[in-house]
Amino acid sequence: MRSLGASPGFSGPTVKPSVSLLPPSSLQISGDSAALLCLLSSYSPQGALVSWTLDGSEVTEGVLTSAESQQDGRYSRSSVLTLSKARWEEGELYVCRVTHDGAPHEVSFHKSSEC
């Protein structure tokens, strides 16, 4: 069991990331691809991992996750999932899954609720 005290090389409390999932814009969807953006912000310590699922299956193709950046002792990163227009139209449930400090956190986007 981890103590809440300071561990070596790390100062301050564990802060969960704030996670936002932004769907593609209608302008972008009218093109030939669609991108979803997952934003993680204001977390500590570093080491947040991001993965994507589409209708329950993990997606690795078309995923671009940034390096972590630090500001005022807090970290942030972003991940973009780019899909073909056909794949976007087929899919229904998009999930950005973040694992930070051993704890999972999921943010989902249901396309049908967008209507």
Salt bridges, closest charged atoms under 4 A:
GLU92 OE2 - HIS110 ND1 3.99
ASP101 OD1 - ARG2 NH1 2.81
GLU106 OE2 - ARG97 NH1 2.82
